[in-house]
Each structure stands twice: as C-alpha cells, then as structure tokens.
Amino acid sequence: RGLGGVNKRIRRLGIFLLGCYVALFAMLNYIQVLEADDLNDNEFNARSTLENLRRPRGTIETADGVVVARSVPSDDRFEFQREYPEGDLFGHVTGFFPVNGNATGVERQYNDQLAGQTFEQELRSFADLFVDRDRTGNVTLTLRDDVQRVARDQLGQRRGSVVVLDVDTGGAVALWSYPSYDPNPLSSHDPEQARAAFQFLDPTSGQSPLRASSYQNTFFPGSTFKVVTGSVGVQSGRVTPEQPVYPSVSTYTPPQTTRPLSNFAGEVCGGTLFTILAQSCNTSFAQMGVETLGPDVMVDGAASFGFNQVPPIDLPGAVESRFPVDFADNLPALAQASIGQGDTSATPLQMALVAAAVANEGRVMAPHVMKEIRDGEGAVVEDEPIDVWKTPLSPQSAATMRQAMLGVVQNGTLTGVGAIPGFEVGGKTGTAQTGRDTNNTWVIEFVGPPGQKPEYAIAVVVEDQGADETGGGVAGPIARAVLEQALAGDGG
C-alpha cells in the first residue's frame, strides 16, 4: 500500500507537469500564431522594426509606370532606406515607413505584401530555401501620375482636394489634397530628424498636412448634395421630370419656424427637377426634402449612397460622411440638411462616389487605390478589388439624374465652365457657407463619350474662398482641366 501511495503521487505530479506543459505549449502557439501580427505591428517591437528595415520592400508605382516608393541600399545598420521620388505628390497615398512608429497609407495597408510576409510569400520563401529569389510584392496603384500632377497644379496653394474615380471600377485615378507632405524626411533613419519632421507637421491638428482632406476631412457639401436629394426623390417615385412643380420664389419658410431659407443672392427660381437642379434652387430642394420626401425617406436615401458609413477604401483612416439620422421633429434642420448645409457633411471622396453612382447606372463601386500586386518575377498575385458597395438607384432613376446633371452643364451653373468638346459632361456646383465670411466652393461631375456610359467622376472642393465666390467659378475650371488630362491620357 505504501508503494501504491507513492505511485499515485507520482502520477498526480506527472499529470500536473503535463498540464503545465500543455498550457505552456498552447500559450506559445497563441503568441506565435494568433498574436503574431499584433506583435509584429507593435511600434515598440524593436526586433520586428529592425528586421523590417533590414530587408528590401517592394516598389509602389502608378498606373502609368512612375515609381513613387522604393527601397535603396543604405550604409547604416538598417541596410535599406525607403525613398519617395515624387515627394509630396503621393504622400497621402503611399504614406511613409518610419524607423519608429507605424507606417501609414499604402505602406501600412499593404505592408505584408510589400515586405514579402503574406502566407503565400512565406510559403514560397520556404520552397525557395536554396534559391536566392526576391519574394517582395510590388504594388501598382490605380492612380495616374499625369492626372495627379494636373490636380496639384490646378489647385495650387489653395486648401482643398481633388478626387477622380474610374466609374466602372471605383479605382482612384487622382487623390490630391493640399497641403500635402513629403514622406522622405519622415522615413529618415535619423530618429531625431524624423521626429522633428513629424512635429513640424503639427500631427494633432485637424488641419495638419498629414491628414488627407480628400478622405479624412468632411465639409458642408452645399448644393452638390442636391444630387442626393434629387436622386432620393426620383428613386422613391415621388419626384419625376414632370412633377412636382415647385413654386418660383426667392425664399422658403419650413414648418416649425418663421425664419425663411433663401436662394443664392436672393434669386427667384423654381419648377420641375431638371430646372431646379440646373438653377440650384435652395427653396425647391429644401421643400423637396421636407414636404415631398420627409425625414425617414431622406435618412434612408442618404444612407443608400454611403452616408453615415466609412467607405471601404483601402487606405487607413478614412472617415464617414454625415447626414442627420434623427431630426426629432426638427423640419427646419431637415430643410438645411437637404441642401447640404446644417449638420450635413461629406468628404470629397463621398461626393465623387455620388457622381459616380449616377454615371454608373446607380451602382456605387467600392473605392480603392490598388490596381494589382506582382511578385519579383512580374506575375500578378493580387488583382484589383472591384466590388459594388452600394446600389442607391435603379438604372432608370440613374438615367433620369444623369440627364438632370447634363442640364447643369448645358444651361445651368456650369454653362461655359464644365463643357469639354467631344464629350458629355454632367455636374453640379456647390457653394457652402462656412460661418467665417468665406465659402467652400465645390463641383462634382462625370464625363464620357456622347451617348455612352461616362468614364470618370470627379469631386473638387476649394476651401475658404471669398464670400462672393462660387463652385462654378472656382472649382469648375479645376475639374475641367483634370478631366481633360484624364481623357487625354487614356486615348480619349
């Protein structure tokens, strides 16, 4: 019996030690497998940072073949320096790859592919154990260098953004915001130099050049939002090209208030859909939102375009555009929201998606900047992510709104400004009050061959312009020049 008791204690000890071993094994596997990505991405993981910096990364280049990020040999302990040959032109897209801290932009979004750390790349590396072969991935962007340059040149040193989308795919052809930044000093191997460059850009400010206002800042969209209100009306069946006929007035007083809402410069206007969009009648669209549609239809309609949701663009830090969801019987607020003022706010990206939806038979494609990823031997390993994100309009409703937007260029606020010879251009201007005696001037447009599906959609916003400036006068010429380059570069 004494020996049996000893054996029992030994068995218990063995079971206990086995349990400890199993627990330790499970924890090690959890750390190595399930938490590996988090540990590798942790900015305090010096070993991971050093390993990433001591290996080359793949290139990032534009759709027209211009290299915008590459690794070059360095004579320090990191062995490779990340270099951005185009400077600030693509800073908000490529992001930067720093010694300390996390990467941003495409450098962050596609870090594993650029570094050769995807499962497929690691598997290939194991298979090529005795073969010296490059396993990094090279990212090709949907953006074009020529269009991006024209966007930068046209906007100049005015705060604002230009977004150009391929209507069919949702790929960004241009994504420019001013001010921008040069990623090179932020990727310096000298930590003090990189830190000083970072602090110089005032990173905690909402106005920091580090923020891409094209998809990370929102603005009152002003009258460009009337495309959303009109689209919701047409899709609901409550608005047609013939009905309602809104009164020709200079002011509209919504229910629940005695404060009238005025047309721009106190003008008198009204009529049916095509006329009120061409003339940009505040009174008519406010009445449409309040009386023809009402809060529920407007809220659901705005959401169908992507408002109150973060767009699925493959860049970190995108923000949602806002349309109020609870008016709490506040119809004056609905009147303001329906014309792109009040609590309505939008990114330039979102408003480009609105124009693209009208142009694309009612479909909003998921916006993206990655066209393809190739391995070191040139084989495509990831294709362009072409997906439908939203379908706010039927093809018939989209066709109606397309005709309405063509009318804005033919005999409305873009007459003499938006037309491009040999092409059909539809658009909508916007002049949004900021509350600072300045206006943010907007335009959204689409363009394509006559009688055919449009090819490109654009949104332009120029911030803090004079109180007398308009979207057609300021943003319109920028949009035309950028679209002309987009068409010229693709053989249009």
C-alpha positions in Angstrom: 0.0 0.0 0.0 2.9 2.3 0.7 4.3 1.8 -2.8 0.9 2.3 -4.3 0.6 5.7 -2.5 3.9 6.8 -3.9 2.9 5.8 -7.4 -0.4 7.8 -7.0 1.6 10.9 -6.0 3.9 10.4 -8.9 1.0 10.1 -11.3 -0.6 13.2 -9.9 2.7 15.1 -10.3 3.1 13.8 -13.8 -0.5 14.9 -14.7 0.2 18.3 -13.2 3.5 18.7 -15.1 1.8 17.5 -18.3 -0.9 20.1 -17.8 1.7 22.8 -17.3 3.4 21.7 -20.5 0.1 21.7 -22.5 -0.7 25.2 -21.1 2.8 26.5 -22.0 2.6 24.9 -25.4 -0.9 26.5 -26.0 0.3 29.9 -24.8 3.4 29.8 -27.1 1.3 28.8 -30.1 -1.2 31.6 -29.2 1.6 34.1 -29.1 3.3 32.9 -32.2 0.2 32.4 -34.3 -2.8 34.3 -33.1 -0.9 37.4 -31.8 2.0 37.3 -34.3 0.5 40.1 -36.5 -0.2 42.3 -33.5 3.3 41.8 -32.1 4.9 42.4 -35.5 2.9 45.6 -35.9 3.6 46.9 -32.4 5.7 50.0 -32.7 7.7 49.0 -29.5 8.8 45.7 -31.0 12.4 46.8 -31.8 13.3 43.4 -33.2 10.5 43.4 -35.7 11.2 47.0 -36.7 14.9 46.2 -37.3 14.0 43.1 -39.3 11.6 45.1 -41.5 14.1 47.9 -42.1 16.9 45.5 -42.9 15.1 43.8 -45.8 14.1 45.4 -49.1 10.4 46.2 -49.7 8.6 46.1 -53.0 8.0 49.2 -55.1 4.9 51.2 -55.3 4.2 52.7 -58.7 1.4 54.5 -60.5 -0.8 53.0 -63.2 1.3 54.9 -65.8 4.5 53.4 -64.6 6.0 56.1 -62.3 7.8 54.7 -59.2 6.5 56.6 -56.1 8.2 54.4 -53.4 11.2 52.1 -53.5 14.0 50.7 -51.3 17.6 51.7 -51.9 20.7 50.4 -50.2 21.9 52.4 -47.2 25.3 52.4 -45.4 23.9 52.2 -41.9 22.7 49.3 -39.8 19.3 49.3 -41.4 20.7 48.4 -44.8 17.8 49.7 -46.8 16.3 53.2 -47.0 12.8 53.8 -48.1 12.7 56.5 -50.8 9.8 58.5 -52.3 11.0 60.0 -55.6 7.8 62.1 -56.2 7.9 63.8 -52.8 4.6 65.3 -51.7 2.7 64.4 -54.9 1.6 61.0 -53.5 2.3 61.5 -49.8 -1.3 61.0 -48.7 -1.5 57.7 -50.8 1.9 56.0 -50.2 2.2 57.2 -46.6 5.6 56.7 -45.1 7.6 53.9 -43.5 9.4 55.2 -40.3 12.1 53.9 -38.1 9.9 54.4 -35.0 6.2 54.2 -35.1 3.7 52.7 -37.5 3.7 53.0 -41.3 0.8 54.9 -42.9 -1.1 54.8 -46.2 -0.3 52.1 -48.7 2.9 51.3 -46.8 0.7 50.2 -43.9 -2.3 48.8 -45.8 -0.2 46.5 -47.9 2.8 46.1 -45.6 2.8 42.3 -45.6 2.7 42.2 -49.4 5.5 44.8 -49.8 7.6 43.1 -47.2 7.0 39.6 -48.6 5.3 38.4 -45.4 2.0 37.1 -46.6 1.3 33.4 -46.1 1.8 32.7 -49.8 5.1 34.7 -49.9 6.4 32.9 -46.7 5.5 29.5 -48.2 7.3 30.4 -51.4 10.3 31.5 -49.4 10.4 28.1 -47.7 10.1 26.3 -51.0 13.0 28.5 -52.3 15.2 27.8 -49.3 18.2 27.3 -51.5 17.3 29.7 -54.2 18.1 33.5 -54.0 14.8 34.9 -55.2 13.1 38.2 -54.5 9.8 37.5 -52.6 8.7 41.1 -52.1 5.5 42.3 -53.7 5.3 45.3 -56.0 2.1 47.4 -55.7 0.7 49.1 -58.8 -1.8 51.9 -58.0 -4.9 52.8 -59.8 -3.7 56.5 -59.7 -2.1 58.1 -62.6 0.9 60.4 -62.2 -0.2 62.7 -65.1 -3.7 63.3 -63.6 -2.4 63.7 -60.1 0.1 66.4 -61.3 -2.6 68.4 -63.1 -4.8 68.2 -59.9 -1.9 69.5 -57.9 -1.0 72.2 -60.4 -4.6 73.4 -60.7 -5.4 73.6 -57.0 -2.1 75.3 -56.4 -1.6 76.6 -52.8 -5.3 76.7 -52.0 -6.5 74.3 -49.4 -8.7 71.7 -50.9 -9.0 68.3 -52.6 -9.4 66.7 -56.0 -10.8 63.1 -56.3 -11.1 61.4 -59.6 -12.7 57.9 -59.8 -12.9 55.3 -62.6 -16.7 55.0 -62.8 -16.6 51.3 -63.8 -14.2 50.1 -61.1 -14.1 52.6 -58.3 -10.4 52.9 -58.7 -9.0 56.3 -57.7 -7.3 58.0 -60.7 -6.3 61.1 -58.7 -6.5 61.6 -54.9 -4.8 65.0 -54.2 -5.2 67.2 -51.1 -3.4 70.5 -50.3 -1.5 70.8 -48.1 0.3 67.6 -48.5 3.7 66.4 -47.2 7.0 64.8 -48.3 7.3 61.3 -46.8 11.1 61.3 -47.2 12.1 63.1 -44.0 9.5 61.1 -42.0 11.2 57.9 -43.2 14.7 59.1 -42.3 16.9 56.6 -40.4 17.9 59.5 -38.1 15.3 59.3 -35.4 15.7 62.9 -34.4 15.4 64.2 -37.9 12.3 62.1 -38.4 10.8 63.2 -35.1 11.4 66.9 -35.9 9.8 66.5 -39.4 6.8 64.8 -37.8 6.3 67.5 -35.2 6.7 70.3 -37.8 3.6 68.9 -39.5 1.5 69.5 -36.3 0.1 66.0 -36.2 -2.6 66.6 -33.6 -4.2 69.4 -35.6 -7.3 68.7 -37.8 -5.6 71.0 -40.3 -2.3 69.0 -40.3 -0.8 68.3 -43.7 -0.6 64.7 -42.5 -4.4 64.5 -42.9 -5.7 63.8 -46.4 -8.7 66.0 -46.6 -9.9 64.0 -49.7 -11.0 61.1 -47.4 -10.1 62.2 -43.8 -11.9 65.5 -43.5 -15.5 66.5 -44.0 -17.1 69.7 -45.2 -20.5 71.1 -45.8 -21.2 69.8 -49.4 -23.6 72.7 -50.2 -25.6 72.4 -53.3 -23.7 69.3 -54.6 -25.8 67.4 -52.1 -28.9 68.3 -54.1 -27.9 65.4 -56.4 -28.5 63.1 -53.4 -31.8 64.8 -52.5 -33.0 64.7 -56.1 -31.9 61.1 -56.5 -33.7 60.0 -53.4 -36.8 61.7 -54.7 -36.6 60.0 -58.1 -35.8 56.6 -56.6 -38.8 56.9 -54.2 -41.1 57.6 -57.1 -42.2 60.9 -55.6 -40.2 63.1 -58.0 -40.3 62.8 -61.8 -39.1 65.1 -64.5 -42.6 66.5 -64.7 -43.8 66.5 -61.1 -43.8 68.2 -58.6 -43.6 71.8 -60.0 -42.0 73.8 -57.2 -43.1 77.4 -56.9 -40.8 80.2 -58.3 -39.9 82.1 -55.1 -36.9 83.7 -53.5 -37.5 82.2 -50.0 -39.0 79.1 -48.4 -40.1 79.0 -44.8 -40.2 75.4 -43.5 -42.8 74.3 -41.0 -42.0 74.9 -37.3 -40.1 78.2 -37.9 -40.6 81.7 -39.0 -37.1 82.0 -40.4 -37.0 81.8 -44.2 -34.4 80.0 -46.2 -33.2 81.9 -49.3 -31.8 81.2 -52.7 -28.3 82.2 -53.6 -28.1 86.0 -54.0 -31.9 86.2 -53.3 -32.7 84.9 -56.8 -36.2 83.7 -57.7 -36.4 80.2 -59.1 -38.5 77.1 -59.1 -40.0 74.5 -61.5 -39.5 70.8 -62.1 -36.5 68.6 -61.3 -34.3 69.5 -64.3 -34.8 73.2 -63.9 -34.3 73.4 -60.2 -31.1 71.4 -60.4 -29.7 73.5 -63.3 -30.5 76.7 -61.4 -29.6 75.2 -58.0 -32.8 76.3 -56.2 -32.3 76.1 -52.4 -36.0 76.8 -51.9 -37.2 73.9 -54.1 -34.8 71.3 -52.7 -35.5 72.3 -49.2 -39.2 71.9 -49.9 -38.5 68.6 -51.6 -36.6 67.2 -48.5 -39.2 68.5 -46.0 -42.6 68.1 -47.8 -42.1 65.8 -50.8 -39.9 63.2 -49.0 -39.8 63.7 -45.3 -37.2 62.7 -42.6 -37.4 58.9 -42.9 -37.1 58.8 -46.7 -34.2 61.3 -46.7 -32.3 59.5 -43.9 -32.6 56.1 -45.7 -31.8 57.6 -49.0 -28.6 59.3 -47.8 -27.6 56.0 -46.2 -28.1 54.2 -49.5 -25.3 56.4 -51.0 -23.0 55.6 -48.1 -23.6 58.5 -45.7 -23.0 57.6 -42.0 -20.7 54.7 -43.0 -16.9 54.6 -43.5 -16.2 54.0 -47.2 -14.3 50.8 -47.8 -11.3 52.4 -49.4 -8.0 50.5 -48.9 -6.3 53.4 -47.1 -6.2 53.7 -43.3 -8.0 56.5 -41.5 -11.0 57.2 -43.8 -13.9 58.9 -42.1 -17.6 58.7 -42.7 -19.7 61.5 -44.2 -22.7 62.6 -42.1 -26.4 63.1 -42.6 -28.5 63.6 -39.5 -30.4 60.4 -38.6 -32.8 61.9 -36.0 -34.5 65.2 -36.8 -36.6 65.0 -33.7 -39.4 66.8 -35.5 -37.0 69.5 -36.5 -38.1 70.2 -40.0 -36.1 73.4 -40.3 -33.0 71.2 -39.8 -34.2 68.8 -42.5 -34.6 71.8 -44.8 -30.9 72.8 -44.3 -29.6 69.2 -44.4 -31.4 68.6 -47.8 -29.4 71.4 -49.4 -26.1 70.3 -47.9 -25.9 72.7 -45.0 -26.7 72.4 -41.3 -25.4 69.1 -39.9 -24.7 67.5 -43.3 -21.0 67.0 -44.0 -19.1 65.0 -46.6 -15.7 64.0 -47.7 -14.7 64.9 -51.3 -14.4 61.1 -51.8 -18.0 60.6 -50.8 -19.3 63.3 -53.2 -17.2 61.7 -56.0 -18.9 58.5 -55.2 -22.3 60.2 -55.6 -21.4 61.5 -59.0 -20.1 58.0 -60.0 -23.3 56.3 -58.8 -25.4 58.5 -61.2 -22.9 57.7 -64.0 -22.7 54.0 -63.3 -26.4 53.1 -63.6 -27.0 53.5 -59.9 -24.1 51.5 -58.5 -21.5 52.8 -56.1 -18.3 50.8 -56.5 -16.0 50.3 -53.6 -13.3 52.9 -53.8 -9.7 51.7 -53.9 -6.1 52.6 -54.8 -4.6 49.1 -55.5 -4.7 48.0 -59.2 -2.6 44.9 -58.8 0.3 43.3 -56.9 3.1 41.5 -58.7 5.8 39.3 -57.4 9.5 39.7 -58.1 9.2 37.9 -61.4 6.3 40.0 -62.6 3.5 37.6 -62.1 0.2 39.0 -60.8 -0.5 37.7 -57.3 -3.4 40.0 -56.3 -6.0 41.6 -58.6 -7.8 44.9 -58.4 -10.6 44.6 -55.8 -13.6 45.6 -58.0 -16.8 45.3 -55.9 -20.2 47.0 -55.7 -20.5 48.8 -52.4 -24.0 50.4 -52.7 -26.9 50.5 -55.2 -28.9 53.6 -54.3 -30.5 54.0 -57.7 -32.2 51.8 -60.3 -30.7 52.1 -63.8 -33.9 54.1 -64.8 -33.5 56.5 -61.8 -29.8 56.9 -62.5 -30.6 57.8 -66.2 -33.0 60.5 -65.1 -30.5 62.0 -62.7 -27.8 61.8 -65.4 -30.0 63.9 -67.7 -30.6 66.3 -64.9 -26.8 66.7 -64.3 -26.1 67.1 -68.0 -28.6 70.0 -67.9 -26.4 71.8 -65.3 -23.6 72.0 -67.8 -25.8 72.7 -70.8 -27.9 75.5 -69.3 -27.2 75.8 -65.6 -24.5 76.9 -63.2 -21.7 75.1 -65.2 -22.6 76.6 -68.5 -19.4 77.8 -70.2 -17.3 76.2 -67.5 -17.9 72.5 -67.5 -18.2 71.6 -71.1 -15.4 69.6 -72.8 -15.5 69.4 -76.6 -16.3 66.0 -77.9 -17.6 64.7 -74.6 -20.7 64.7 -72.4 -20.2 66.3 -69.0 -22.8 66.3 -66.3 -22.3 68.0 -63.0 -23.4 70.0 -60.0 -21.9 73.0 -58.3 -21.9 73.9 -54.7 -21.1 77.0 -52.6 -21.2 76.1 -48.9 -21.1 78.8 -46.3 -18.5 78.1 -43.5 -19.7 80.6 -40.9 -16.4 82.6 -41.3 -17.4 85.0 -44.1 -15.9 82.5 -46.6 -17.3 79.8 -48.8 -16.1 76.3 -49.6 -16.6 76.0 -53.4 -17.5 72.6 -54.8 -18.1 70.8 -58.0 -19.0 67.2 -58.8 -19.0 65.9 -62.4 -18.9 62.9 -64.6 -17.6 62.7 -68.2 -17.7 60.3 -71.1 -18.2 59.9 -74.9 -21.6 61.2 -76.1 -24.4 58.8 -75.6 -22.2 56.3 -73.8 -21.6 55.4 -70.2 -19.4 58.0 -68.5 -15.8 57.0 -67.8 -14.7 59.3 -64.9 -16.3 61.0 -61.9 -14.7 63.9 -60.0 -15.2 65.9 -56.9 -13.3 69.2 -56.3 -13.5 71.3 -53.1 -11.6 74.5 -52.6 -11.8 75.8 -49.1 -12.2 79.2 -47.6 -12.8 81.2 -50.8 -14.3 84.7 -50.8 -18.0 85.2 -49.8 -18.8 86.1 -53.4 -17.0 83.1 -55.0 -19.0 80.1 -56.4 -18.3 76.5 -57.1 -18.7 77.0 -60.8 -16.3 79.9 -60.8 -13.5 78.4 -58.6 -13.8 74.6 -58.6 -15.3 74.3 -62.1 -12.1 75.2 -64.1 -10.1 72.8 -61.9 -12.4 69.9 -62.6 -12.4 70.6 -66.4 -8.6 70.7 -66.6 -8.2 67.5 -64.6 -10.8 65.6 -66.6 -9.3 66.8 -69.8 -6.0 65.2 -68.7 -7.7 62.0 -67.7 -9.4 61.7 -71.1 -6.2 62.6 -73.0 -4.1 60.1 -71.1 -6.4 57.1 -71.8 -6.7 58.0 -75.5 -10.0 60.0 -75.1 
